[in-house]
Amino acid sequence: MIITGIEIWPVRVPYKSAYTTSRGTVRHAEGVVVRIVTDTGLAGLGEASFLFPDRSGETVETVPLILERRLGPLLLGADPLDIDGALGLLDRACCEQYSFPYSRAALDIALHDIKAREQDVPVAVLLGGVQRPRLAVGRSLPITPPDELVACAVALREQGYRGLTLKGSADWRADVERFLAVRRAVGDEFPLEIDPNQAYSVEDAVAVVTALEPHGLANLEQPCAWWDLEGMARVTAATSVTVAADESVMCSADVAMVARMRAANMVTIKLARVGGISEGVRMVEVARAAGLECNMGSKHTFGIGTAAILHFCASVGHVSEPIGYGSPLERFADDVIREDICLANGFATVPDGPGLGVTLDEDKLCRYTVGARLKVHA
């Protein structure tokens, strides 16, 4: 079997409501859908998903061009069942390993889909077996006025969500007040986290954990700038609250550095950001060896990326629950797959069937494609 072509669609789908963090506000989800085709007719689906541009520099505008002009042609004629070999072709074409992580993630996920379909097994089985066919789900809440935030938190708890992450801002005192308002509404035992997306100084972060540790703050995610591991280490040393490194980790080498610096006690894996399933597995292995916990984020994926997350978490036991995402329809007005990923009573079910267990809805894909559909072929 060899790869004979790659199809690429930039996609834009409306959010049900605006999503605001310390980085800004988004009203549309943006991603890139990929289909790798082979000479046998077997095809695999992949996805790159985005929220805000990060240090990779990749966006919904750049990834289609990177896939069409730089990375995609390298895979033509390659064996899709040799995933490491195929990804190695991409490494050798760049001056740094793991360049273009979002573009790589789309290709990596599609390669796993092909290989699992060829073996007629789910991707989770390909990765070692289904340890958890259902996964408890948490949810992040955008920055909103306190009364609106409280009402949303209570509604989500009643729907069965197993934890909530409140987005933080440059105004840490307002974050503390919002947290306390939600804590009073949902009760003392319900897991609550804060994620300021790098908005805090070290001093602000220490003030937050000092104020909220007595009130059950379960996790402070990426309080400081991604590059300030020394500052993250000072925050981690100042509290018994779990501190998670999110934007600081884009590959397994970053996980090792976080461990050496004692910059966090947990790392957040996002398949879209780290280059896909293969590197995600390596990151979990490094974290486990270093004594770091792992949790799972998303980048607000469409159905293909969400299926990849669920298969990954189902097979990788070191990723803690609740995971941070369960279904695209939590956030978006629509999706680009035919299936509805099952999310009920706070649990997401891993899709059935070979590969990722999802299929493209060609009509919806056409409806939400923005710009030109691109093709790479021999």
JOPESUL-V358627 format. One record per helix or strand of 3 or more residues. SS is the DSSP state (a for helix, b for strand). FROM is the first residue (numbers start at 1). LEN is the number of residues. If there is no record, write none. Layout:
SS_FROM_LEN, SS_FROM_LEN
//
This chain:
b_3_19, b_24_15, b_43_8, a_60_16, a_83_10, a_101_18, a_123_4, b_134_4, b_139_3, a_146_14, b_164_4, a_172_15, b_192_4, a_202_14, b_217_5, a_229_9, b_242_4, a_252_10, b_266_4, a_271_4, a_277_14, b_293_4, a_303_13, a_328_3, b_347_3, a_362_7, b_374_4
//
